[in-house]
Amino acid sequence: MAELDTGVQFIKGIGEQRAKALGKLGIVTLGDLIGWFPRRYDDRTACKPIAQLAPGETACVAAMIASPPTVSHIRKGMDLIKLRAVDATGVLDVTFFNQTWLKNQLCQGETYIFYGKAEGDLLRRRMVSPIVEAEGRRESTGRIVPIYPLTAGVSQLILSRSIRQGLSACAEILPDALPDEVRLSHHLCRINFAYENIHFPESAEALALARRRLAFEELFLFTIGLQRLRQSREIVHVPPCREVDMGAFYDALPFSLTKAQRRCVDEALCDMRSGVPMNRLCQGDVGSGKTMVAAACVYFSVKNHRQAALMAPTEILARQHYAGLSPLLEPLGIRCALLTGSTPAKEKRALAADLASGALPFIIGTHALITGSVEYADLGLVVTDEQHRFGVGQRAALAAKGVHPHTLVMSATPIPRTLALILYGDLDVSVIDELPPGRRPIETYTVPGSYHPRVYNFIRKQVTQGRQAYIVCPMVDESDEASDERKAVTAYAKMLQQEVFPDLKIAFVHGKMKPREKDAVMTAFANRETDILVSTTVIEVGVDVPNAAVMVVENAERFGLSQLHQLRGRVGRGAHQSYCVLISDNQNEETRARLKVMARTADGFQIAEEDLHLRGPGDFFGTRQHGLPGLKIADLGCDTKLLREAQSAAEALLARDVDLSSHPVTRERVAALFAQKADTLN
């Protein structure tokens, strides 16, 4: 094998107009060659004879075109291209939609490689819109063929040819973001080899070398970007908070904080005394006591004569926080108030005046806290609950109401620490890794759909004893229309009401309802006005209902383990024994193993690690929410060791060259990765 050297990336979100231009020109520029990778690869070791194609099989066929391609205009905007291909064993009918340009490119009498899904029967085989290449072209006959995500006007063939031309033209001028000493010490191939073999692999070994190089580079640049974000944050200096005797706060609690809670409080208060704005994530399992950590920080801030604000994603959660924190803090001399969209106008004006004058030290609310009319005398602490429910702009808007206030964000979704470093870039992470004593474990069972009558009887028994139940409907596929979500929930709720529980009170809630409608349904459920709540995952983060003791999840195999754990966390909040029933008829061994994890452990962090191992990181909350660039080739499900290597290399480089002045290519790529100009990272 030739010297192992190269790297790749590609066309970032080309629009339809540019896509059509690309299709006509068949060329990719150097600028396009930074940011796009194949979505997957297909192994085409050998072509199959047409006679051996099985219906439904995706396969590769080498066949000669026996008749000229014909074009039929089916209707406006729809053209059909048909041709017949043959080999020594049979005939293959091939159809393409809206690819009229193929008529002039596919020639009768020439042999081509067709790759696609076989249809028809044993007497007449056909393929619809297969990938097609002239026999002998490397991208069709190579062992491993990349499959790219496409955009309007661009086919796999056009893209593959464009990439081939772009690489041929730019291979010698591709900038290498990895310093030579980093590349050599970590045994990584050169950028040219990596780009060539990520798109046109010579072998499985070459593809592995290329992918390792590019994944390392991505994680390396990402780590540098995060470190520089931290550095830019730490340049800001604020007056340090003075020491406060926290004894009065701890004595006021009706219980003792766990060691994990005290550790998180100590970490947060240390930040607030440091003279640098706190920017901390408090991450903990459902029921681990994150709110008490926030309450301690609020007490500390107010005793330092600075205001505090807590923002929740829904009005019902804001009210729940107010109901829990006001009785705790007001006896300690800290006035609390609630501000939401439904607060009467007169009361809003009074609260705004008190915030502006400093008479109100602590406010709890929703997005109403960041409206233009709300100003603060001296906002010193910003707390956001259920961090992933807010966009970065919303969190920043609240922080902008003060002068470099301390920030504490809370998340009830346990995620592996390595992934937390990626999702929450420049935040310091505190973990509450133990539950308060005395909490009863939730009994969890995995059963097939044939158990529905028994499950319904169990729900009825629990309701008879005064409890309530959640039933989460089957998750709607992403490809389905939004209205199907409503249909699934309402139809299931109607069936339960008419056929199973005619004597019980059943309500439903789904994500397409207006916020006030959802809050009204959840409030009624919390007030025990309904017995059973049928829902989608909109209740994954919701109101605290201590009386709810049963969680039933239909088609549980469609959910990630962390999401199932969140749903399970809706019950088990009261004094009664609670239960979670996961219903699934899926017989896949891996799926069954995943669900058994739920029955085996209640440790959210262990479940998150297992989820990461089994499914990969996916997009836990969406990069849109946390504001950091997504990873395009690195996979934290299997690249954790590579992440540690990249982090070590990045830290060593920054120790030698803190502003990257001696590594301009690295600096430019970091800035591009974070969609910032290089000078903003100074």
C-alpha positions in Angstrom: 0.0 0.0 0.0 1.2 3.5 -0.8 2.1 6.0 1.9 -0.9 6.3 4.2 -1.8 9.9 3.8 -5.0 12.2 3.4 -8.3 13.6 4.8 -11.9 14.7 3.8 -14.9 16.9 4.3 -17.5 18.4 2.1 -20.4 20.4 0.7 -22.1 22.0 3.8 -25.8 22.4 3.0 -25.7 23.4 -0.6 -29.1 24.8 -1.6 -31.3 23.7 -4.5 -30.0 26.4 -6.9 -26.4 25.6 -6.2 -27.2 21.9 -6.3 -28.5 22.3 -9.9 -25.4 24.3 -10.8 -23.2 21.5 -9.3 -25.2 19.0 -11.4 -24.5 20.9 -14.6 -20.8 21.6 -13.8 -20.0 18.3 -12.1 -17.3 20.0 -10.0 -16.5 20.5 -6.3 -14.4 23.4 -5.2 -11.7 23.3 -2.5 -14.1 25.3 -0.3 -16.7 22.5 -0.7 -14.2 19.9 0.3 -14.4 20.9 3.9 -17.3 19.6 5.8 -19.2 16.6 4.2 -18.7 12.9 4.6 -20.4 9.8 3.3 -23.4 8.8 5.5 -22.6 5.1 5.1 -20.8 2.6 2.8 -21.9 -0.3 0.7 -19.7 -3.4 0.2 -19.9 -4.4 -3.5 -17.3 -7.2 -3.6 -18.9 -8.9 -6.6 -21.8 -8.4 -9.0 -24.6 -11.0 -8.9 -26.1 -12.6 -12.0 -29.6 -11.2 -12.8 -31.1 -14.6 -12.4 -29.9 -14.8 -8.8 -31.5 -11.6 -7.7 -34.1 -12.1 -4.9 -37.0 -9.7 -4.6 -36.3 -7.2 -1.9 -32.5 -7.7 -2.0 -30.1 -4.8 -2.5 -27.4 -6.0 -4.8 -25.0 -5.1 -7.6 -25.5 -6.2 -11.2 -23.3 -5.9 -14.3 -25.5 -5.8 -17.3 -25.5 -4.5 -20.9 -28.1 -2.1 -22.1 -30.1 -3.9 -24.7 -32.5 -1.1 -25.8 -32.1 2.6 -25.9 -33.5 4.5 -22.9 -36.9 5.9 -23.5 -38.5 9.0 -21.8 -42.2 9.2 -21.0 -43.9 12.3 -19.6 -46.3 10.9 -17.0 -47.7 14.2 -15.8 -46.5 17.7 -15.2 -43.2 17.6 -13.3 -42.8 13.8 -13.6 -40.7 12.1 -16.3 -40.1 8.4 -16.5 -36.9 6.9 -18.0 -37.0 3.2 -18.9 -34.4 0.8 -20.3 -33.8 -2.9 -20.5 -30.5 -4.5 -19.4 -29.3 -8.1 -19.9 -26.6 -10.4 -18.9 -26.0 -14.1 -19.7 -28.7 -15.2 -17.2 -31.6 -12.9 -17.6 -33.3 -9.5 -18.2 -33.5 -6.5 -15.8 -36.0 -3.7 -16.4 -34.7 -0.4 -15.0 -36.7 2.7 -14.3 -35.6 6.2 -13.3 -37.7 9.1 -12.2 -36.9 12.7 -13.3 -33.4 11.9 -14.5 -33.9 12.7 -18.2 -30.2 13.5 -18.6 -29.5 9.7 -18.3 -31.0 9.2 -21.7 -28.0 10.7 -23.4 -25.4 9.2 -21.0 -26.5 5.5 -21.1 -25.7 3.9 -24.4 -27.1 0.8 -26.0 -24.6 -2.0 -26.2 -22.5 -0.7 -23.3 -22.1 -2.6 -20.0 -23.0 -0.7 -16.8 -23.0 -1.5 -13.1 -26.5 -1.2 -11.5 -26.8 -1.0 -7.7 -30.2 -1.0 -6.1 -33.1 -2.9 -4.6 -34.4 -5.8 -6.7 -38.1 -5.9 -7.3 -40.5 -8.0 -9.3 -40.7 -11.8 -9.3 -38.5 -14.7 -10.4 -39.7 -14.3 -14.0 -39.3 -10.6 -14.3 -36.8 -8.6 -12.3 -36.6 -4.8 -12.1 -34.8 -2.0 -10.3 -36.2 1.5 -9.6 -33.7 4.4 -9.5 -30.6 2.4 -8.9 -27.1 3.9 -8.7 -25.6 3.4 -12.1 -22.0 3.6 -13.3 -20.1 2.6 -16.4 -18.3 -0.7 -16.0 -14.7 -0.2 -14.9 -15.1 3.1 -13.1 -13.5 2.9 -9.7 -16.4 4.3 -7.8 -18.7 1.6 -9.0 -16.5 -1.4 -9.1 -14.4 -0.7 -6.0 -15.0 -2.9 -3.0 -16.4 -0.2 -0.8 -18.7 2.5 -2.2 -19.8 5.6 -0.2 -23.4 6.6 0.0 -23.9 10.4 0.6 -26.8 12.4 2.0 -28.3 14.2 -1.0 -30.1 17.5 -1.8 -32.5 18.4 -4.5 -31.0 18.2 -8.0 -28.0 16.0 -7.0 -27.8 12.2 -7.5 -25.2 9.8 -6.1 -23.7 9.6 -9.5 -23.3 13.4 -9.9 -22.0 13.8 -6.5 -19.5 11.0 -6.8 -18.1 12.4 -10.0 -18.0 15.9 -8.6 -16.1 14.7 -5.6 -13.7 12.7 -7.8 -13.0 15.9 -9.9 -12.7 18.0 -6.8 -10.2 15.7 -5.1 -8.1 15.4 -8.2 -7.9 19.1 -8.5 -7.4 19.9 -4.9 -5.5 16.9 -3.4 -2.1 18.7 -3.4 -3.4 21.9 -1.8 -5.7 20.5 1.0 -4.7 22.3 4.2 -3.7 20.1 7.1 -5.1 21.2 10.4 -3.1 18.7 12.4 0.5 19.8 13.2 3.0 17.2 12.1 4.1 16.4 15.6 0.5 15.6 16.6 0.0 13.5 13.5 3.2 11.5 13.9 2.9 11.0 17.7 -0.6 9.6 17.3 0.2 7.5 14.2 -2.3 9.2 11.9 -2.2 9.3 8.1 -1.8 12.4 6.0 -4.7 14.6 5.0 -4.6 13.6 1.3 -4.7 9.9 2.0 -7.6 10.4 4.5 -9.8 12.4 2.1 -9.1 10.0 -0.8 -9.9 6.9 1.2 -12.9 8.2 3.0 -14.6 8.8 -0.4 -12.9 6.2 -2.6 -11.4 3.6 -0.2 -8.8 1.2 -1.6 -9.7 -1.3 1.1 -11.4 -1.7 4.4 -8.0 -1.1 6.1 -7.5 2.1 4.2 -11.0 3.3 5.1 -10.3 2.6 8.8 -7.1 4.6 8.7 -8.8 7.5 6.9 -11.7 7.5 9.3 -9.5 7.4 12.4 -7.5 10.3 11.1 -10.6 12.4 10.4 -12.4 11.5 13.6 -9.3 12.4 15.6 -8.9 15.7 13.7 -12.6 16.6 14.4 -12.3 15.8 18.1 -9.0 17.6 18.3 -10.4 20.8 16.8 -13.5 20.5 18.8 -11.5 20.2 22.1 -9.4 23.2 21.2 -12.5 25.2 20.4 -14.0 24.3 23.8 -10.8 25.2 25.6 -10.7 28.6 23.9 -14.3 29.2 24.8 -13.4 28.5 28.4 -10.4 30.8 28.1 -12.5 33.6 26.7 -15.0 33.2 29.5 -12.4 33.2 32.2 -10.9 36.5 31.0 -14.1 38.2 32.4 -13.6 39.2 36.0 -16.4 40.1 38.5 -16.4 41.1 42.1 -16.1 37.8 44.1 -19.0 36.9 46.4 -18.1 37.1 50.1 -18.4 34.1 52.4 -21.8 33.4 53.7 -22.8 31.2 56.7 -25.0 28.6 55.0 -26.0 27.1 58.4 -29.3 28.9 58.5 -30.2 27.5 55.0 -29.3 23.9 55.8 -31.1 24.1 59.2 -34.3 25.3 57.4 -34.4 22.2 55.2 -36.8 19.4 56.4 -34.2 16.9 55.4 -30.4 16.5 55.1 -28.8 17.0 51.7 -27.0 14.0 50.3 -23.2 14.0 50.1 -23.5 14.5 46.3 -25.8 17.5 46.7 -23.4 19.1 49.3 -20.5 18.5 46.9 -22.4 20.2 44.0 -23.3 23.1 46.3 -19.7 23.5 47.4 -18.5 23.4 43.7 -21.0 26.1 42.7 -20.3 28.4 45.7 -16.6 28.1 45.0 -17.2 29.3 41.5 -19.2 32.3 42.8 -16.4 33.2 45.2 -13.7 32.9 42.5 -14.1 36.3 40.8 -15.0 34.6 37.5 -18.6 34.2 36.4 -19.9 30.7 37.2 -21.0 28.7 34.2 -22.0 25.3 35.6 -24.2 22.4 34.7 -25.9 20.5 37.6 -26.7 17.1 36.1 -28.6 14.6 38.1 -31.1 11.7 37.9 -34.8 12.3 38.3 -35.5 13.0 42.0 -31.8 13.5 42.9 -32.4 17.0 44.3 -31.1 19.4 41.8 -33.6 22.1 42.9 -32.1 22.2 46.4 -28.7 22.8 44.9 -30.2 25.7 43.0 -32.0 26.9 46.2 -28.6 27.0 48.0 -27.1 29.1 45.2 -30.1 31.5 45.3 -29.7 31.9 49.1 -25.9 32.5 48.7 -26.5 35.1 45.9 -29.2 37.0 47.8 -27.2 37.1 51.0 -24.5 38.7 48.8 -27.1 41.4 48.0 -27.6 40.3 44.4 -30.8 39.2 42.7 -31.5 35.7 41.4 -33.8 34.4 38.6 -35.0 30.8 37.9 -36.4 30.2 34.4 -38.5 27.0 33.7 -39.6 25.8 30.3 -43.4 25.7 31.1 -45.7 27.6 33.3 -46.7 24.5 35.2 -43.1 23.8 36.1 -42.5 27.4 37.1 -45.5 27.2 39.4 -44.2 23.9 40.8 -40.8 25.5 41.6 -42.5 28.5 43.2 -44.7 26.2 45.3 -41.6 24.4 46.5 -39.1 27.2 47.0 -41.3 30.0 48.4 -42.1 28.2 51.7 -38.4 27.4 52.1 -36.8 30.8 51.3 -39.4 33.3 52.6 -39.0 32.3 56.3 -35.2 33.0 55.7 -36.1 36.6 54.6 -35.9 36.0 50.9 -39.0 37.3 49.1 -40.1 35.1 46.1 -42.4 35.9 43.2 -43.8 34.2 40.1 -43.9 35.7 36.7 -45.4 33.9 33.7 -47.4 34.7 30.6 -50.7 34.4 32.5 -49.7 36.8 35.3 -52.2 39.7 35.2 -50.9 42.9 33.6 -51.2 45.0 36.8 -49.2 42.4 38.8 -46.6 42.2 36.0 -46.1 45.9 36.2 -45.7 45.7 40.0 -43.2 42.9 39.8 -41.2 44.6 37.1 -41.0 47.7 39.2 -39.8 45.7 42.2 -37.2 43.9 40.1 -35.9 47.2 38.7 -35.7 48.8 42.1 -34.1 45.7 43.8 -37.0 45.3 46.2 -37.6 41.8 44.8 -34.5 39.5 45.3 -35.8 36.3 43.7 -38.1 35.7 40.7 -39.3 32.4 39.3 -40.9 32.3 35.9 -41.0 31.2 32.2 -39.9 33.1 29.1 -41.7 36.1 30.6 -38.5 36.7 32.6 -36.6 37.7 29.4 -39.2 40.1 27.9 -38.0 43.6 27.1 -40.0 45.3 29.8 -38.4 43.2 32.6 -35.2 44.8 34.0 -33.2 43.9 37.1 -31.4 46.1 39.5 -28.5 43.7 39.9 -29.0 40.2 38.5 -26.3 38.1 40.1 -27.5 34.5 39.4 -29.4 32.9 36.5 -30.8 29.4 36.9 -32.4 27.5 34.0 -34.3 24.3 34.6 -34.4 21.5 32.1 -31.5 23.1 30.1 -32.2 21.2 26.9 -35.7 22.7 26.6 -34.2 26.1 26.0 -32.3 27.4 23.0 -29.0 29.0 23.6 -30.4 32.4 22.7 -33.1 32.2 25.5 -30.5 31.3 28.1 -28.2 34.1 26.9 -31.1 36.6 26.9 -31.7 36.0 30.6 -28.0 36.3 31.4 -27.9 39.6 29.4 -30.3 41.1 31.9 -27.4 41.3 34.3 -23.7 42.2 34.1 -21.9 38.8 33.8 -24.2 37.0 36.2 -23.4 33.5 37.5 -25.2 30.8 35.6 -26.4 27.4 36.8 -28.2 25.2 34.4 -30.0 22.0 35.5 -30.7 18.8 33.5 -32.5 15.7 34.6 -31.2 13.7 31.7 -28.1 11.7 32.9 -25.6 11.5 30.1 -22.0 10.1 30.1 -19.5 12.7 31.2 -17.6 12.4 27.9 -20.8 13.3 26.0 -21.6 16.1 28.5 -18.3 17.7 27.6 -19.4 17.8 24.0 -23.1 18.8 24.6 -22.3 21.5 27.1 -19.0 22.8 25.7 -17.9 25.6 28.0 -19.9 24.6 31.1 -18.3 23.0 34.2 -20.2 19.9 35.1 -21.4 18.9 38.6 -23.0 15.5 38.9 -25.5 14.4 41.6 -24.9 10.7 41.5 -27.0 9.5 44.4 -30.6 9.6 45.3 -32.0 10.8 48.7 -32.4 7.9 51.2 -35.8 6.2 51.5 -36.9 6.4 47.9 -38.6 3.2 46.8 -37.2 1.7 43.6 -39.6 1.6 40.7 -40.5 -2.0 39.7 -39.9 -2.3 36.0 -41.2 -5.1 33.7 -40.8 -5.8 30.0 -43.8 -7.7 28.5 -45.2 -8.5 25.1 -48.4 -7.0 23.6 -50.3 -10.1 24.6 -50.1 -8.9 28.2 -52.4 -5.9 27.4 -55.4 -7.3 29.3 -53.3 -8.0 32.4 -51.7 -4.5 32.2 -55.1 -2.9 31.9 -56.4 -4.9 34.9 -53.3 -3.8 36.9 -54.0 -0.2 36.0 -57.6 -0.5 37.2 -56.5 -2.1 40.5 -54.1 0.8 41.1 -56.7 3.4 40.3 -59.1 1.6 42.7 -56.5 2.1 45.4 -56.4 5.8 44.6 -53.4 5.9 42.3 -53.1 7.4 38.8 -51.4 6.1 35.6 -49.6 7.4 32.5 -49.8 5.5 29.2 -47.3 6.7 26.6 -48.5 6.0 23.0 -46.4 4.4 20.4 -43.9 7.0 19.1 -44.7 8.4 15.6 -42.1 7.8 13.0 -40.3 11.0 11.8 -41.6 10.4 8.3 -45.2 10.6 9.4 -47.3 13.7 9.3 -47.6 15.8 12.4 -51.3 15.2 12.5 -50.6 11.5 13.0 -49.3 12.2 16.5 -52.6 13.8 17.4 -54.5 10.9 15.8 -52.5 8.2 17.6 -53.1 9.8 21.0 -56.7 10.7 20.6 -57.6 7.4 19.0 -55.9 5.4 21.7 -57.5 7.5 24.5 -60.9 7.1 22.8 -60.4 3.3 22.6 -59.4 3.1 26.2 -62.4 5.3 27.3 -65.0 3.4 25.3 -63.7 -0.2 25.4 -61.5 -0.6 28.5 -62.1 2.0 31.2 -65.6 3.4 30.5 -66.0 4.2 34.2 -62.7 6.1 34.6 -61.6 9.6 33.7 -59.1 9.6 30.8 -57.3 12.6 29.4 -54.7 13.0 26.6 -51.9 15.3 25.8 -49.5 15.6 22.8 -46.9 18.0 21.5 -49.1 19.7 19.0 -51.4 21.1 21.6 -51.0 24.8 22.6 -48.9 25.3 25.7 -51.9 26.5 27.7 -53.9 23.4 26.7 -51.1 21.1 27.8 -50.7 22.9 31.1 -54.4 22.7 31.7 -54.4 18.9 31.1 -51.3 18.4 33.3 -52.7 20.6 36.1 -55.9 18.6 36.1 -54.0 15.3 36.3 -51.8 16.7 39.1 -55.0 17.7 40.9 -56.3 14.1 40.6 -59.2 15.2 38.4 -58.3 12.5 35.9 -57.2 8.9 36.5 -55.2 8.0 33.3 -53.2 10.4 31.1 -52.5 9.1 27.6 -49.6 11.0 26.1 -46.7 11.1 23.7 -43.2 11.9 25.1 -44.3 15.4 25.9 -44.6 14.2 29.5 -40.9 13.2 29.5 -40.3 16.5 31.3 -43.3 17.5 33.2 -45.1 18.3 36.4 -44.4 16.4 39.6 -47.4 14.1 40.3 -46.6 12.2 43.5 -49.9 10.2 43.2 -49.0 8.7 39.8 -47.8 5.2 40.4 -47.9 3.5 37.0 -46.1 4.2 33.8 -46.9 2.1 30.7 -44.9 2.6 27.5 -46.2 1.1 24.3 -43.7 0.0 21.6 -40.9 0.6 24.0 -38.3 -0.5 21.5 -38.7 2.7 19.6 -37.2 4.8 22.4 -33.7 5.2 23.6 -32.8 3.9 27.1 -32.2 7.4 28.4 -35.7 8.5 27.2 -37.3 5.5 28.7 -35.5 6.3 32.0 -36.9 9.9 31.8 -40.4 8.5 31.2 -40.1 6.1 34.1 -39.0 9.1 36.3 -42.5 10.5 36.0 -43.6 8.0 38.6 -42.1 7.0 42.0 -42.3 10.5 43.3 -44.6 9.8 46.2 -44.8 7.4 49.2 -46.5 4.6 47.2 -44.8 1.8 45.4 -44.6 2.6 41.7 -44.3 0.5 38.5 -43.1 0.9 35.0 -44.3 -1.5 32.2 -42.5 -1.6 28.9 -44.6 -3.2 26.2 -42.8 -4.6 23.1 -43.3 -7.4 20.6 -39.9 -6.8 19.0 -37.9 -10.1 18.9 -34.5 -8.5 17.9 -31.9 -9.8 20.4 -30.2 -6.4 20.7 -33.5 -4.7 21.3 -34.5 -7.2 24.0 -31.1 -6.7 25.6 -31.6 -3.0 25.7 -35.0 -3.3 27.4 -33.6 -5.7 29.9 -31.2 -3.0 31.0 -34.2 -0.9 32.1 -35.5 -3.8 34.3 -32.0 -4.5 35.7 -31.0 -1.0 36.9 -32.5 2.3 38.0 -29.1 4.1 37.8 -29.6 6.8 35.1 -25.9 7.2 34.5 -25.4 3.5 34.0 -28.3 3.5 31.6 -26.9 6.4 29.7 -23.6 4.7 29.3 -25.4 1.6 28.0 -27.5 3.7 25.7 -24.3 5.4 24.3 -22.7 2.0 23.8 -25.7 0.5 22.1 -27.0 3.4 20.0 -24.2 5.9 19.8 -24.7 9.5 20.9 -27.1 10.4 18.1 -28.3 13.9 18.8 -29.2 13.8 22.5 -30.8 17.2 22.5 -30.0 18.6 19.0 -27.0 20.8 18.4 -29.6 23.6 17.7 -30.3 23.6 21.4 -26.9 23.6 22.9 -25.3 25.8 20.2 -22.2 23.7 19.5 -21.2 22.3 16.1 -22.3 18.7 15.5 -19.9 15.9 15.0 -19.9 14.7 11.4 -17.6 11.7 11.5 -16.5 11.0 15.1 -18.9 8.7 17.0 -18.7 9.0 20.8 -20.3 5.6 21.1 -17.1 3.9 19.9 -14.5 6.8 19.8 -14.2 7.5 23.5 -10.6 6.4 23.6 -9.9 8.5 20.5 -11.5 11.5 22.3 -9.2 11.1 25.2 -6.2 11.0 22.8 -7.5 14.1 21.0 -8.1 16.0 24.3 -4.6 15.2 25.5 -3.1 16.4 22.2 -5.2 19.6 22.2 -4.2 20.5 25.8 -0.6 19.9 25.0 -0.7 22.1 21.9 -2.5 24.9 23.7 0.1 24.7 26.5 2.8 25.4 23.9 0.8 27.9 21.7 -2.0 29.3 23.7 -3.3 31.6 20.9 -2.4 29.2 18.0 -0.3 31.9 16.4 2.2 29.3 15.3 -0.5 27.1 13.9 -2.7 29.4 11.6 -4.4 26.5 9.7 -5.5 24.9 13.0 -6.7 28.3 14.2 -8.7 28.8 11.0 -10.3 25.4 11.1 -11.3 25.8 14.8 -13.0 29.1 14.0 -14.7 27.6 11.0 -15.9 24.6 13.0 -17.5 26.9 15.6 -18.9 29.1 12.8 -17.0 32.1 14.1 -14.4 34.4 12.7 -10.9 33.6 13.9 -10.6 36.9 15.7 -13.6 36.1 18.0 -11.6 33.4 19.6 -8.9 35.7 20.8 
